[in-house]
Amino acid sequence: MPDPVRGAVSKRETNGIDTLLRIATGWQPSGVGVPSPMEAMPDPVRGAVSKERKKNVIPFPYICFQSTPHTMHPVTKNWTALFTTNFLGIFNDNFLKHAIVFIAVTWTLPTWLSQSQLIAVVSAALVIPYLLLSPLAGRLAVIHSKQRILRLFKFLELFIMLLASLAFMFQWVWLAVLTVLIMGFQSCLYSPAKYGLIRDVGGPKGVSFGSGVFETMAFLGILTGTVAASWLSDHYRMSIAIAVFLLVALAGYMSARQLKVVELPEDTTGQGSSNPITFAVQSYRYATHHRYVNSGVLGASVFWLLGGLVQMNLVIHCVNTLGTTNTTAGLVMASAAIGIALGCTVAGFIAGKEVKPQLIPIGLVGMIIPLVIIVAFNPPVIPCTLMIFMLAFMGGIFEVPCLAIVQRADIGRELGNMIAYLNFITFLFVLLGTGLFSLTMALTHDSSLAVFGVILAISVFMLLFYLIKYPEFLKGKATV
């Protein structure tokens, strides 16, 4: 079978993964006369181009931003497809996770499995895959078409949701937890491809806008998936849960099929390590040769560490410290999700076609101010909610340039490995945040204000780190 990227037959076509990708993604030849991405590459990327081929080649920057009859859709349609696919996937992840937490506790559980243990097991099931399979996920995004990877794993999501449906039909908690674990593996394996497509759709000048809206859709997916699951738990009907599982998965697959962009050629050279620790070390060393990439990875990972601490702490702070109901605590958590989504959107629009690293220290200062107010004055519910919203909003401002720095790096197909490296470090930091939360609670007799103090200390440390190591960020003189 001819290769849709190179236009030639290769030995790799016999590979089982490649065959499965073709079956699930439904690739069709793009037509006669349309140059392959290799033909469309400028000389510095692929070497000399023969005169015969040059006369029929569409310049590479042009095909990144425009539509052609056979290769791709207009940029706006591709953005819509990518953002929608991301939202639906994260919605389903969180809807499934919280449906188990809210609903499965009413099933007949083993005597050793309490509600708190079930929450911990379900949460771990979504984290563990990223620690184990990030190297493989990055490699897939380098050696295969990212669009085909996305379509394949969105196709597999249909079968995963069928397993979830069986778990809810027969009230099998073990199958429900197994489904979350499989969903974690699925999400991990296509994450680098999904994030890598931001640059393919928007080009280098579109990474700030794309990253901002992409993260906005992610947090909206988290928010709506959680709210929908909590609502369903109070008005439970099995048929509704199953319908949501399957219809959202189907919509995500159909949305992924609408995405049509021309990517950089696949890179089958070199062999990356499958050992997560070795992979992280190698990726760190590689990133040191590309300006600011490790600073972006660190910032994005710290953002998720702080976000996890805030999320875990809010319920305890609202209920135990402020004396609110669970419903009110949920509203405060919703304000945090909305704040992050808005912050990401605003950061993307502020940056426009550029990457603005100066937003990193600005975002950190904006996070420190409400944290100081919370720790020093312990405000009541409404002022506290406003401070949480401000903290989350400025957190979004802080995160987007960190992601955009990684996306903007001129590393070609190696971007897949860098996204996998980012995922690995991020989830290590998430686990570190969980440990910090537990340790702080144990040492301070469940003081939520002490946890906010830890969040404040980390934010101040990160601000000092960026100001000392990268003073050009604040001066607006950094070139990415």
HELIX and SHEET records of a PDB file:
HELIX    1   1 LYS A   11  THR A   14  5                                   4    
HELIX    2   2 GLY A   16  THR A   25  1                                  10    
HELIX    3   3 PRO A   37  ALA A   40  1                                   4    
HELIX    4   4 ASP A   43  ARG A   46  1                                   4    
HELIX    5   5 LYS A   51  LYS A   54  1                                   4    
HELIX    6   6 PHE A   60  PHE A   65  1                                   6    
HELIX    7   7 VAL A   75  ILE A  103  1                                  29    
HELIX    8   8 ALA A  104  THR A  106  5                                   3    
HELIX    9   9 GLN A  115  ILE A  143  1                                  29    
HELIX   10  10 LYS A  146  PHE A  170  1                                  25    
HELIX   11  11 VAL A  173  GLY A  202  1                                  30    
HELIX   12  12 PRO A  204  GLY A  206  5                                   3    
HELIX   13  13 VAL A  207  ASP A  234  1                                  28    
HELIX   14  14 MET A  238  ARG A  257  1                                  20    
HELIX   15  15 PRO A  276  ALA A  287  1                                  12    
HELIX   16  16 VAL A  293  ILE A  316  1                                  24    
HELIX   17  17 HIS A  317  THR A  321  3                                   5    
HELIX   18  18 ASN A  326  ALA A  351  1                                  26    
HELIX   19  19 LEU A  359  PHE A  377  1                                  19    
HELIX   20  20 VAL A  381  ARG A  408  1                                  28    
HELIX   21  21 GLY A  412  GLU A  414  5                                   3    
HELIX   22  22 LEU A  415  LEU A  443  1                                  29    
HELIX   23  23 SER A  448  LYS A  469  1                                  22    
HELIX   24  24 PRO A  471  LYS A  475  1                                   5    
END                                                                             
